Amino acid sequence: MQNEKRGNRSGALVPILLLALMAGIVYLVFVPRFGYYKDDWYLMYAAGTRGAAAFWDIFIIDRPLRTLVMAPAYMLFGSNPLYYNLSAYLFRVLSAAALYGSLNLLWARQKNLNLIAALLFLLYPGFLSQPNAIDYQSHIVGLAAGMVSIFFTFKAITETRLITRVCFFLLSILLGWLSLGQMEWYIGFEVLRWMGVFFLASRTEQNFFKSVWVSVRGAFPTLAVAGGFLFWRLFIFESQRGATDVDMQVGDIFSDPFKFAMQSMKALGDDALDSVIRAWYVPLRRLTLPFSAGDWLPALSLALLTVLVWILYQRWEKPVDDETNTRSNWRREAVLLGLGMVVFGLLPVIMVGRSVDFKNFSRYTLVASVGTVMLLQAGLSLIRNSVWRTAIVSSLLVSASMTHYANGLAHVRETEQMNAFWWQVTWRIPQMEPATTLLVNYADITIEEDYFVWGPASLIYYPESTHAEYPQPGIYALLVGDETVEKILAQEKQEFSERRSIRTYPNYRNVLLISQPTPTSCVQVISGGQPEISSKEDKRLIPIVPFSEDRRIMIGEPSHVPPEIPFDTEPEHGWCFYYQKASLARQAGEWEEVFRLGEEAWQKNLRPVDQIEWMPFLQAYALQGHVDRVTDISAAMTDPWVREQACQILSTMDAGTIKSRDMICQQ
């Protein structure tokens, strides 16, 4: 009785605070260190040139209602990823709190299991785009809007006062439209809404058909959520993007219905396994592969902290679920609702030819994750022993928290690598000619789109649009690939590309190649006139090295400093700083400056990992007749590929370098 009174006194506040605390432990560890990822680059570039209005032009082609989220967010947060991540955290907590409230309205006597379901939904390890909070602001806000909309629907049909019912229904409809306007495949949440309404109706009506009628009669205003959105989506709005074009997708279905059905069933089974089972171990296994010994301790400590908080909460609140209410048959309802959410949460995605992929498309698990935690909730209810139940929940929390820690750490390292790359570029390149086309190779970052390159480059060198009426970056980019190589070799003309109102004109005849062959290499700006190629270089780049035009570097211009957001502060001046500055001085013909930089680096005991980076210093020492340094560098040049290039380059220099040349070439 005492525990029951304490639970009544704390009400819903303590569980919601628990959700906020657990989410903070898991999601906020790395938030100050997150930067821009993937689509963030073009979103923030466009917004920086056109303001919040840019989002209308960006999203008008497929999801114009995303502007309702992104425009206010940009006006509030500007370009700072920190605030988007904090906002994403708050909306994730809100979505979990709304699910908890909805489950309590469905199964009022299972509050502890409802809380477990909400907690596992909040920390679900299958969704890995939380750190990508700028681009995924719409996804996360839409998720919260959908969950709150469903909560208001349940509140409306359980409310007796007319004015309150009307207010709840209006809020439910508006938030439902907002949710579907962010992602149309959130329509899977309507399964939760209407199955939940049906289960509530069945509390008073035992007849199935009467329950259906009572459900529709009691919640008919919320038919406007899916109905109103589908009417607008199918008959008013015309998508200009294939993945969201309804006519195109329907055409694919009717072209071969049997084949489509078989492929869909196979994809559904595989995606369901991903969402329900594999999400708890596959991302964790992949993300922890690059872990060092030092990475495991904080990851495990964080996981144990989440378990400790959960156990302390259980001991303090001592929540007990009521298993005597057999009439409601809640466990069967949870299983049916869970299966429905998994199936209908995935089908809208599968029907447009997409599927769950924990590396690139983990967002497609979001709707199905609600069904997943309901199935877990029903399964846990079968375990009467509290110790075993706590052990299972704890193992799930460990999996989730370690996955998100590893995911956050991976995003932090990508941010650090990206920032270090572009700081090195600015040390080497004061300014680039407008309309330069970059071909870039990041050491450990996959370049999926051209704006992964022209986005950061333009934010540094040409932050303002080069056109008054639409976003047009001052730097363009090409993706490394066989087709690009062929077009460069054929010296094809420039192309026109328009992506979400942003126009670029990549040109195969004015390419500048910039590469970081390995994470321990410096960024290397390739000169087609004097190629210096690392033995670790991407082999696809070798044929096009002669076409790299370093003359597009404006060596006489003042150096550009990367903006602190998103590039952070200037890194420590290690070997790569001296290499970049020496390479720039060499291009300007300032050999004495190269010599000075070499001596300063030598005195600081700085040495390259990638031996090709000795080249500017080797040339300067050879020209200065500094035989001792040439001897030292010669001893360090053990890579035959690099020595051969060094020999060829020294052979083209004046007669004063003969002795140095012989030292390199004769070994």
C-alpha positions as CSV (number, residue, x, y, z in Angstrom):
1,M,0.0,0.0,0.0
2,Q,2.9,2.4,0.8
3,N,4.5,1.7,-2.5
4,E,1.2,2.3,-4.3
5,K,0.7,5.6,-2.6
6,R,4.2,6.7,-3.5
7,G,3.6,5.7,-7.1
8,N,0.4,7.7,-7.1
9,R,2.2,10.7,-5.6
10,S,5.0,10.7,-8.2
11,G,2.5,10.1,-11.0
12,A,3.9,10.3,-14.5
13,L,6.6,12.9,-13.7
14,V,9.2,10.6,-12.3
15,P,9.0,8.1,-15.3
16,I,9.4,11.0,-17.7
17,L,12.3,12.4,-15.8
18,L,13.8,8.9,-16.0
19,L,13.4,8.9,-19.7
20,A,15.0,12.3,-20.0
21,L,17.9,11.2,-17.8
22,M,18.5,7.9,-19.7
23,A,18.4,9.7,-23.0
24,G,20.8,12.3,-21.7
25,I,23.3,9.7,-20.7
26,V,23.1,8.0,-24.0
27,Y,22.6,10.8,-26.5
28,L,24.3,13.9,-25.0
29,V,27.8,12.4,-24.4
30,F,29.3,13.7,-27.7
31,V,26.8,16.4,-28.7
32,P,29.3,19.3,-28.3
33,R,31.6,17.5,-30.8
34,F,29.2,16.7,-33.5
35,G,29.6,18.6,-36.8
36,Y,28.0,18.5,-40.3
37,Y,27.2,15.2,-42.0
38,K,26.0,14.2,-45.4
39,D,23.0,16.4,-46.5
40,D,23.9,18.9,-43.7
41,W,26.5,20.4,-46.1
42,Y,24.2,21.5,-48.8
43,L,21.4,22.4,-46.4
44,M,23.5,24.8,-44.4
45,Y,25.2,26.2,-47.5
46,A,21.9,27.0,-49.1
47,A,20.5,28.5,-45.8
48,G,23.6,30.5,-45.4
49,T,23.2,32.1,-48.8
50,R,19.4,32.5,-48.9
51,G,18.3,32.4,-45.2
52,A,15.5,30.3,-43.9
53,A,13.5,30.8,-47.1
54,A,16.0,28.4,-48.8
55,F,14.2,25.5,-47.2
56,W,11.0,26.1,-49.2
57,D,13.0,25.8,-52.5
58,I,14.8,22.8,-51.2
59,F,11.8,20.7,-50.1
60,I,9.1,21.9,-52.5
61,I,10.0,19.0,-54.9
62,D,9.0,16.2,-52.5
63,R,8.2,17.2,-48.9
64,P,7.3,21.0,-48.7
65,L,6.0,20.7,-45.1
66,R,9.5,20.0,-43.9
67,T,9.9,23.7,-44.2
68,L,7.6,24.1,-41.2
69,V,10.3,22.5,-39.1
70,M,13.5,23.5,-40.8
71,A,12.8,27.2,-41.3
72,P,12.0,27.9,-37.7
73,A,14.8,25.7,-36.6
74,Y,17.3,27.7,-38.7
75,M,15.9,31.0,-37.4
76,L,16.4,29.7,-33.9
77,F,19.7,27.8,-34.2
78,G,21.4,29.2,-37.2
79,S,24.2,27.0,-38.5
80,N,25.3,25.6,-35.1
81,P,24.9,21.8,-35.0
82,L,24.9,21.8,-31.2
83,Y,21.4,23.3,-30.9
84,Y,20.0,21.0,-33.5
85,N,21.3,18.0,-31.5
86,L,19.9,19.3,-28.3
87,S,16.5,19.9,-30.0
88,A,16.7,16.3,-31.4
89,Y,17.3,15.0,-27.9
90,L,14.3,16.9,-26.5
91,F,12.0,15.7,-29.3
92,R,13.1,12.1,-28.8
93,V,12.3,12.3,-25.1
94,L,8.9,13.8,-26.0
95,S,8.1,11.0,-28.4
96,A,9.0,8.4,-25.8
97,A,6.9,10.2,-23.2
98,A,3.9,10.3,-25.6
99,L,4.3,6.6,-26.2
100,Y,4.4,6.0,-22.5
101,G,1.2,8.0,-22.0
102,S,-0.5,6.2,-24.9
103,L,0.4,2.8,-23.5
104,N,-0.9,3.8,-20.1
105,L,-4.2,4.7,-21.6
106,L,-4.3,1.4,-23.4
107,W,-3.1,-0.8,-20.5
108,A,-3.4,1.3,-17.3
109,R,-2.4,-1.6,-15.0
110,Q,0.9,-2.3,-16.8
111,K,2.7,0.9,-16.1
112,N,6.1,-0.6,-15.5
113,L,6.0,-2.7,-18.7
114,N,4.7,0.4,-20.5
115,L,7.7,2.3,-19.2
116,I,10.1,-0.4,-20.3
117,A,8.6,-0.3,-23.8
118,A,8.9,3.5,-23.9
119,L,12.5,3.4,-22.6
120,L,13.5,0.8,-25.2
121,F,11.8,2.8,-27.9
122,L,13.7,5.9,-26.8
123,L,17.1,4.1,-26.8
124,Y,16.3,1.8,-29.8
125,P,19.7,0.9,-31.3
126,G,18.4,0.4,-34.9
127,F,18.1,4.2,-35.6
128,L,21.6,5.6,-36.0
129,S,21.0,9.0,-37.5
130,Q,20.5,10.9,-34.2
131,P,23.9,12.6,-34.5
132,N,22.9,13.8,-38.0
133,A,20.5,16.2,-36.2
134,I,20.3,19.0,-38.8
135,D,19.0,16.9,-41.7
136,Y,17.1,14.5,-39.4
137,Q,15.5,17.4,-37.4
138,S,12.4,16.8,-39.6
139,H,12.4,13.0,-39.0
140,I,12.7,13.4,-35.2
141,V,10.2,16.3,-34.9
142,G,7.8,14.3,-37.1
143,L,8.2,11.3,-34.9
144,A,7.4,13.3,-31.8
145,A,4.4,14.9,-33.6
146,G,3.1,11.5,-34.6
147,M,3.4,10.0,-31.2
148,V,1.8,13.0,-29.5
149,S,-1.0,13.0,-32.1
150,I,-1.8,9.4,-31.2
151,F,-1.7,10.2,-27.5
152,F,-4.2,13.1,-28.0
153,T,-6.5,10.7,-30.0
154,F,-6.6,8.3,-27.1
155,K,-7.2,11.2,-24.6
156,A,-10.0,12.5,-26.8
157,I,-12.0,9.2,-26.8
158,T,-11.5,8.7,-23.1
159,E,-12.5,12.3,-22.3
160,T,-16.1,13.1,-21.3
161,R,-16.1,16.9,-21.6
162,L,-17.1,18.0,-25.1
163,I,-14.8,21.1,-25.3
164,T,-11.8,19.1,-24.1
165,R,-12.6,16.3,-26.6
166,V,-12.7,18.8,-29.5
167,C,-9.4,20.4,-28.4
168,F,-7.7,17.0,-28.2
169,F,-9.1,16.0,-31.6
170,L,-8.0,19.2,-33.3
171,L,-4.5,18.9,-31.8
172,S,-4.4,15.3,-32.9
173,I,-5.3,16.1,-36.5
174,L,-2.9,19.0,-36.8
175,L,0.0,17.1,-35.3
176,G,-0.8,14.1,-37.4
177,W,-0.6,16.2,-40.6
178,L,2.7,17.7,-39.4
179,S,4.1,14.2,-38.8
180,L,3.0,12.9,-42.2
181,G,4.2,16.1,-43.8
182,Q,7.7,15.4,-42.6
183,M,7.8,11.7,-43.8
184,E,4.9,10.2,-45.7
185,W,6.0,6.7,-44.6
186,Y,5.0,7.7,-41.0
187,I,1.6,6.7,-42.2
188,G,2.4,3.4,-40.5
189,F,1.6,5.1,-37.2
190,E,-2.0,5.1,-38.2
191,V,-2.0,1.4,-37.3
192,L,-1.2,2.3,-33.7
193,R,-3.9,5.0,-33.7
194,W,-6.7,2.8,-35.0
195,M,-5.8,-0.5,-33.4
196,G,-5.4,1.4,-30.1
197,V,-8.9,3.0,-30.6
198,F,-10.4,-0.4,-31.4
199,F,-8.8,-2.0,-28.2
200,L,-10.2,0.8,-26.1
201,A,-13.6,0.3,-27.7
202,S,-13.5,-3.4,-27.0
203,R,-13.3,-2.7,-23.3
204,T,-17.1,-2.0,-23.4
205,E,-18.2,-3.9,-26.5
206,Q,-17.4,-7.6,-26.8
207,N,-18.8,-8.0,-30.3
208,F,-16.1,-7.4,-32.9
209,F,-18.3,-5.5,-35.3
210,K,-19.8,-3.3,-32.6
211,S,-16.3,-2.5,-31.4
212,V,-15.4,-1.5,-35.0
213,W,-18.4,0.8,-35.1
214,V,-17.8,2.3,-31.7
215,S,-14.1,2.9,-32.7
216,V,-15.1,4.8,-35.9
217,R,-17.9,6.7,-34.2
218,G,-15.7,7.6,-31.3
219,A,-12.6,8.7,-33.2
220,F,-14.0,9.6,-36.6
221,P,-12.5,13.1,-36.6
222,T,-9.0,11.6,-36.8
223,L,-9.8,9.9,-40.1
224,A,-8.8,13.3,-41.4
225,V,-5.2,12.6,-40.4
226,A,-4.5,9.9,-43.0
227,G,-7.5,10.8,-45.2
228,G,-6.7,14.5,-45.5
229,F,-3.0,13.8,-46.1
230,L,-3.6,11.2,-48.7
231,F,-6.0,13.4,-50.6
232,W,-3.5,16.2,-50.7
233,R,-0.6,13.8,-51.5
234,L,-2.5,11.8,-54.3
235,F,-4.7,14.4,-55.9
236,I,-3.2,17.9,-55.3
237,F,0.6,17.7,-54.8
238,E,2.9,16.5,-57.6
239,S,6.2,15.2,-56.5
240,Q,9.2,15.9,-58.7
241,R,11.3,13.1,-57.0
242,G,11.1,9.5,-58.1
243,A,11.3,8.0,-54.6
244,T,8.2,10.0,-53.5
245,D,6.3,10.1,-56.8
246,V,3.1,8.1,-56.2
247,D,2.3,7.6,-59.9
248,M,5.7,6.2,-60.6
249,Q,5.6,3.8,-57.7
250,V,2.1,2.6,-58.6
251,G,3.2,2.1,-62.2
252,D,6.0,-0.2,-60.9
253,I,3.5,-2.3,-59.0
254,F,1.1,-2.8,-61.9
255,S,3.8,-3.5,-64.4
256,D,4.4,-6.9,-62.8
257,P,2.1,-7.4,-59.7
258,F,3.2,-11.0,-58.9
259,K,6.9,-10.2,-59.0
260,F,6.4,-7.1,-57.0
261,A,4.4,-9.0,-54.4
262,M,7.1,-11.7,-54.1
263,Q,9.9,-9.2,-53.8
264,S,7.9,-7.2,-51.2
265,M,7.2,-10.3,-49.1
266,K,10.9,-11.2,-49.1
267,A,12.0,-7.6,-48.3
268,L,9.3,-7.4,-45.5
269,G,10.6,-10.6,-43.8
270,D,14.2,-9.4,-44.0
271,D,13.4,-5.9,-42.8
272,A,11.3,-7.3,-40.0
273,L,14.2,-9.4,-38.8
274,D,16.4,-6.3,-39.0
275,S,13.9,-4.2,-37.0
276,V,13.0,-6.7,-34.3
277,I,16.1,-8.8,-33.8
278,R,19.2,-7.7,-35.7
279,A,18.9,-4.1,-34.5
280,W,20.1,-5.2,-31.1
281,Y,23.4,-6.7,-32.2
282,V,24.3,-6.0,-35.9
283,P,24.9,-2.2,-35.6
284,L,26.8,-2.8,-32.3
285,R,29.1,-5.4,-34.0
286,R,29.8,-3.2,-37.0
287,L,30.4,0.0,-35.0
288,T,32.7,-1.5,-32.4
289,L,35.0,-3.2,-35.0
290,P,37.4,-0.2,-35.1
291,F,37.4,0.1,-31.3
292,S,40.8,0.3,-29.7
293,A,41.4,-1.0,-26.2
294,G,40.9,2.5,-24.8
295,D,37.4,2.8,-26.5
296,W,35.9,-0.1,-24.6
297,L,36.2,1.3,-21.1
298,P,34.1,4.4,-21.5
299,A,31.6,2.5,-23.7
300,L,31.1,-0.2,-21.0
301,S,31.0,2.4,-18.2
302,L,28.2,4.3,-20.0
303,A,26.3,1.0,-20.5
304,L,26.7,0.1,-16.8
305,L,25.5,3.6,-15.8
306,T,22.3,3.2,-17.7
307,V,21.7,-0.2,-16.1
308,L,22.5,1.3,-12.6
309,V,20.0,4.1,-13.1
310,W,17.4,1.6,-14.2
311,I,17.9,-0.7,-11.3
312,L,17.9,2.2,-8.8
313,Y,14.6,3.4,-10.3
314,Q,13.1,0.0,-9.9
315,R,14.3,-0.3,-6.3
316,W,13.0,3.2,-5.4
317,E,9.6,3.1,-7.1
318,K,9.1,-0.7,-6.7
319,P,6.5,-0.7,-9.6
320,V,4.4,-3.8,-9.8
321,D,2.2,-4.6,-12.8
322,D,-1.3,-6.0,-12.2
323,E,-1.7,-9.4,-13.8
324,T,-5.2,-10.0,-12.4
325,N,-6.9,-8.0,-15.2
326,T,-7.4,-10.9,-17.5
327,R,-10.6,-9.4,-19.1
328,S,-8.6,-6.8,-21.1
329,N,-6.3,-9.5,-22.5
330,W,-3.7,-6.9,-22.8
331,R,-0.9,-9.3,-23.8
332,R,-2.7,-10.5,-26.9
333,E,-3.4,-6.8,-27.8
334,A,0.3,-5.9,-27.4
335,V,1.4,-8.8,-29.7
336,L,-1.2,-7.9,-32.3
337,L,-0.4,-4.2,-32.1
338,G,3.3,-5.0,-32.2
339,L,3.0,-7.2,-35.3
340,G,0.8,-4.6,-37.0
341,M,3.3,-1.8,-36.4
342,V,6.2,-3.9,-37.6
343,V,4.4,-5.0,-40.8
344,F,2.7,-1.7,-41.7
345,G,5.6,0.4,-40.5
346,L,7.8,-1.3,-43.1
347,L,5.4,-1.8,-46.0
348,P,5.2,1.9,-47.0
349,V,9.0,1.9,-47.2
350,I,9.2,-1.3,-49.2
351,M,6.6,-0.2,-51.6
352,V,8.8,2.6,-52.8
353,G,11.8,0.3,-53.3
354,R,13.7,1.0,-50.1
355,S,14.7,-1.2,-47.3
356,V,16.3,-1.1,-43.9
357,D,20.1,-0.7,-44.0
358,F,21.8,0.1,-40.7
359,K,24.6,1.9,-42.5
360,N,22.6,4.3,-44.7
361,F,18.9,3.8,-44.1
362,S,18.5,3.1,-40.4
363,R,15.7,5.7,-40.4
364,Y,13.3,3.2,-41.9
365,T,13.2,1.3,-38.6
366,L,11.6,4.2,-36.7
367,V,7.9,3.2,-37.2
368,A,8.6,-0.5,-36.8
369,S,10.6,0.2,-33.6
370,V,7.3,0.9,-31.8
371,G,6.1,-2.5,-32.7
372,T,9.4,-4.0,-31.7
373,V,9.2,-2.7,-28.2
374,M,5.6,-3.8,-27.8
375,L,6.5,-7.3,-28.7
376,L,9.4,-7.2,-26.2
377,Q,6.9,-5.8,-23.6
378,A,4.6,-8.7,-24.2
379,G,7.5,-11.2,-24.0
380,L,8.8,-9.7,-20.8
381,S,5.4,-10.0,-19.2
382,L,5.7,-13.8,-19.4
383,I,8.8,-13.7,-17.2
384,R,7.5,-13.7,-13.6
385,N,10.9,-13.7,-11.9
386,S,11.9,-10.0,-11.4
387,V,15.6,-10.8,-11.4
388,W,15.5,-12.5,-14.8
389,R,13.3,-9.7,-16.2
390,T,15.7,-7.1,-14.9
391,A,18.6,-9.0,-16.4
392,I,17.0,-9.1,-19.8
393,V,16.1,-5.4,-19.8
394,S,19.6,-4.6,-18.6
395,S,21.1,-6.6,-21.5
396,L,18.9,-4.6,-23.9
397,L,20.0,-1.4,-22.3
398,V,23.7,-2.4,-22.6
399,S,23.2,-3.2,-26.3
400,A,21.4,0.1,-27.0
401,S,23.7,2.4,-25.0
402,M,26.9,0.8,-26.3
403,T,25.6,1.0,-29.9
404,H,24.8,4.7,-29.5
405,Y,28.2,5.4,-27.8
406,A,30.0,3.7,-30.7
407,N,27.8,5.5,-33.2
408,G,28.5,8.8,-31.5
409,L,32.2,8.2,-31.4
410,A,32.2,7.3,-35.1
411,H,30.5,10.6,-35.9
412,V,32.9,12.5,-33.7
413,R,35.8,11.0,-35.5
414,E,34.3,11.8,-38.9
415,T,33.9,15.4,-37.8
416,E,37.5,15.6,-36.6
417,Q,38.8,14.0,-39.8
418,M,36.7,16.3,-42.0
419,N,37.7,19.4,-40.0
420,A,41.4,18.5,-40.1
421,F,41.2,17.8,-43.8
422,W,39.8,21.2,-44.7
423,W,42.1,23.1,-42.3
424,Q,45.0,21.5,-44.1
425,V,43.5,22.5,-47.4
426,T,43.4,26.1,-46.2
427,W,47.0,26.0,-45.1
428,R,47.9,24.8,-48.6
429,I,45.4,26.8,-50.7
430,P,44.9,30.5,-49.9
431,Q,42.2,30.8,-52.5
432,M,40.8,28.9,-55.5
433,E,39.7,30.3,-58.8
434,P,35.9,30.5,-59.0
435,A,34.3,27.5,-60.7
436,T,37.2,25.2,-59.9
437,T,36.0,21.6,-60.0
438,L,37.4,19.5,-57.2
439,L,38.1,15.8,-57.2
440,V,38.7,14.8,-53.6
441,N,39.6,11.6,-51.8
442,Y,38.9,11.5,-48.1
443,A,40.9,8.9,-46.2
444,D,38.1,7.3,-44.2
445,I,34.9,9.1,-45.3
446,T,32.9,7.8,-48.2
447,I,31.9,10.6,-50.6
448,E,28.3,9.7,-51.6
449,E,27.4,13.0,-53.2
450,D,29.3,15.9,-54.7
451,Y,28.2,18.3,-52.0
452,F,30.3,16.3,-49.5
453,V,33.1,18.2,-51.2
454,W,31.8,21.5,-52.6
455,G,29.8,22.1,-49.5
456,P,32.8,22.5,-47.1
457,A,34.9,24.1,-49.8
458,S,32.3,26.7,-50.6
459,L,31.7,27.5,-46.9
460,I,35.4,28.3,-46.7
461,Y,36.2,30.0,-50.0
462,Y,32.9,31.2,-51.4
463,P,30.3,31.3,-48.6
464,E,28.1,33.7,-50.6
465,S,26.2,32.4,-53.6
466,T,27.8,33.4,-57.0
467,H,24.3,34.0,-58.3
468,A,21.8,36.5,-57.0
469,E,18.6,34.5,-57.6
470,Y,19.4,31.0,-56.4
471,P,22.2,29.2,-54.5
472,Q,25.2,28.6,-56.7
473,P,28.4,27.6,-55.0
474,G,31.7,29.0,-56.2
475,I,33.4,25.6,-56.1
476,Y,32.1,22.5,-57.8
477,A,33.0,18.8,-57.3
478,L,33.0,15.4,-59.0
479,L,32.7,12.0,-57.5
480,V,35.7,9.6,-57.8
481,G,34.6,6.7,-60.0
482,D,35.2,5.0,-63.3
483,E,32.7,7.3,-65.2
484,T,34.4,10.4,-63.9
485,V,37.8,9.1,-64.9
486,E,36.7,8.3,-68.4
487,K,35.2,11.8,-68.8
488,I,38.3,13.5,-67.6
489,L,40.5,11.5,-69.9
490,A,38.1,12.4,-72.8
491,Q,38.2,16.0,-71.6
492,E,34.5,16.3,-71.8
493,K,32.8,19.7,-71.3
494,Q,31.1,20.9,-68.2
495,E,27.8,19.6,-67.1
496,F,24.8,21.3,-65.5
497,S,23.4,19.9,-62.3
498,E,20.5,21.2,-60.2
499,R,19.8,19.6,-56.8
500,R,17.0,21.1,-54.8
501,S,17.4,24.6,-56.3
502,I,21.2,24.5,-56.0
503,R,23.0,24.8,-59.3
504,T,26.5,23.6,-60.1
505,Y,28.5,23.3,-63.3
506,P,31.3,20.7,-62.8
507,N,33.8,20.8,-65.5
508,Y,36.0,17.9,-66.6
509,R,38.5,20.2,-68.1
510,N,39.5,22.2,-64.9
511,V,39.9,19.6,-62.3
512,L,42.0,20.0,-59.1
513,L,42.8,16.7,-57.4
514,I,43.1,16.7,-53.6
515,S,43.7,13.5,-51.7
516,Q,44.5,12.1,-48.3
517,P,45.6,8.6,-49.1
518,T,45.5,7.3,-45.5
519,P,44.4,8.7,-42.2
520,T,48.0,9.2,-41.2
521,S,48.9,10.9,-44.5
522,C,48.7,14.7,-44.9
523,V,46.3,16.2,-47.4
524,Q,48.1,16.2,-50.8
525,V,47.3,18.7,-53.5
526,I,48.3,17.0,-56.8
527,S,50.1,18.9,-59.5
528,G,49.7,17.5,-63.0
529,G,52.9,19.3,-64.0
530,Q,55.0,17.6,-61.3
531,P,53.1,14.6,-60.0
532,E,54.0,13.3,-56.6
533,I,51.9,10.2,-55.8
534,S,51.8,8.3,-52.5
535,S,52.2,4.6,-52.8
536,K,49.0,4.4,-50.8
537,E,47.0,6.5,-53.3
538,D,43.6,5.3,-54.6
539,K,44.5,3.5,-57.8
540,R,41.5,5.0,-59.6
541,L,43.2,8.4,-59.4
542,I,46.5,7.5,-61.0
543,P,45.3,7.9,-64.7
544,I,44.0,11.4,-64.1
545,V,46.9,12.8,-62.2
546,P,48.3,14.7,-65.2
547,F,45.0,16.6,-65.5
548,S,45.1,18.1,-62.0
549,E,45.5,21.8,-62.5
550,D,47.2,23.3,-59.4
551,R,47.4,26.6,-61.4
552,R,43.8,27.2,-60.1
553,I,45.3,27.9,-56.7
554,M,45.5,31.6,-56.3
555,I,48.8,31.7,-54.4
556,G,49.0,35.5,-54.1
557,E,45.6,35.9,-52.3
558,P,45.2,36.2,-48.5
559,S,44.5,32.8,-46.8
560,H,41.0,31.9,-45.9
561,V,40.3,30.8,-42.4
562,P,37.6,28.1,-42.0
563,P,34.6,29.4,-40.0
564,E,34.6,28.0,-36.4
565,I,31.2,26.6,-37.2
566,P,31.4,23.9,-38.4
567,F,35.2,23.6,-38.7
568,D,36.1,24.2,-35.1
569,T,39.3,26.0,-34.1
570,E,42.7,25.7,-35.8
571,P,44.4,22.4,-35.1
572,E,47.9,22.1,-33.6
573,H,50.7,22.8,-36.0
574,G,52.2,19.4,-36.5
575,W,54.0,17.9,-39.5
576,C,51.1,18.5,-41.9
577,F,51.1,22.2,-41.2
578,Y,54.8,22.5,-42.2
579,Y,54.2,20.2,-45.2
580,Q,51.3,22.3,-46.5
581,K,53.0,25.6,-46.0
582,A,56.2,24.2,-47.6
583,S,54.2,22.9,-50.6
584,L,52.6,26.4,-51.0
585,A,55.9,28.1,-50.8
586,R,57.4,25.7,-53.3
587,Q,54.6,26.5,-55.8
588,A,55.3,30.2,-55.3
589,G,59.0,29.5,-56.0
590,E,60.0,30.6,-52.4
591,W,62.7,28.0,-51.8
592,E,64.2,29.8,-48.9
593,E,60.9,29.6,-47.1
594,V,60.7,25.9,-47.8
595,F,64.1,25.5,-46.4
596,R,63.2,27.5,-43.3
597,L,60.0,25.5,-42.7
598,G,62.0,22.3,-43.1
599,E,64.5,23.3,-40.5
600,E,61.8,24.4,-38.1
601,A,60.0,21.0,-38.5
602,W,63.3,19.2,-38.1
603,Q,64.1,21.0,-34.9
604,K,60.7,20.0,-33.5
605,N,61.4,16.4,-34.4
606,L,58.4,16.3,-36.8
607,R,58.6,13.6,-39.5
608,P,56.1,12.3,-42.1
609,V,54.4,9.0,-42.1
610,D,53.7,9.1,-45.8
611,Q,57.2,9.4,-47.4
612,I,56.0,11.3,-50.5
613,E,55.7,14.3,-48.1
614,W,59.4,14.6,-48.0
615,M,59.5,16.0,-51.6
616,P,59.3,19.8,-51.1
617,F,61.9,19.7,-48.4
618,L,64.1,17.3,-50.4
619,Q,64.1,19.7,-53.3
620,A,64.8,22.7,-51.1
621,Y,67.7,21.0,-49.4
622,A,69.1,19.9,-52.7
623,L,68.9,23.4,-54.1
624,Q,70.6,24.8,-51.0
625,G,73.3,22.1,-51.2
626,H,72.4,20.9,-47.7
627,V,73.9,17.4,-48.2
628,D,73.4,16.3,-44.5
629,R,69.7,16.8,-44.7
630,V,69.5,15.1,-48.1
631,T,71.4,12.2,-46.6
632,D,68.9,12.0,-43.7
633,I,65.9,12.1,-46.0
634,S,67.5,9.6,-48.3
635,A,67.8,7.2,-45.4
636,A,64.2,7.7,-44.5
637,M,62.9,7.2,-48.1
638,T,62.6,3.4,-48.0
639,D,59.6,3.2,-50.3
640,P,60.9,2.3,-53.8
641,W,57.8,4.0,-55.4
642,V,58.6,7.3,-53.7
643,R,62.4,7.0,-54.4
644,E,61.7,6.6,-58.1
645,Q,59.6,9.7,-58.2
646,A,62.2,11.6,-56.2
647,C,64.9,10.6,-58.6
648,Q,62.8,11.7,-61.6
649,I,62.0,15.1,-60.0
650,L,65.6,15.8,-58.9
651,S,66.8,14.9,-62.4
652,T,64.8,17.8,-63.8
653,M,66.4,20.4,-61.5
654,D,69.6,22.4,-62.1
655,A,73.1,21.1,-62.0
656,G,73.7,22.2,-58.4
657,T,71.5,19.3,-57.3
658,I,73.6,16.5,-59.0
659,K,75.1,15.3,-55.8
660,S,71.7,15.1,-54.1
661,R,70.2,13.4,-57.1
662,D,72.9,10.8,-57.1
663,M,72.3,10.0,-53.4
664,I,68.6,9.3,-54.2
665,C,68.9,7.6,-57.5
666,Q,71.9,5.3,-56.9
667,Q,70.3,3.4,-54.0
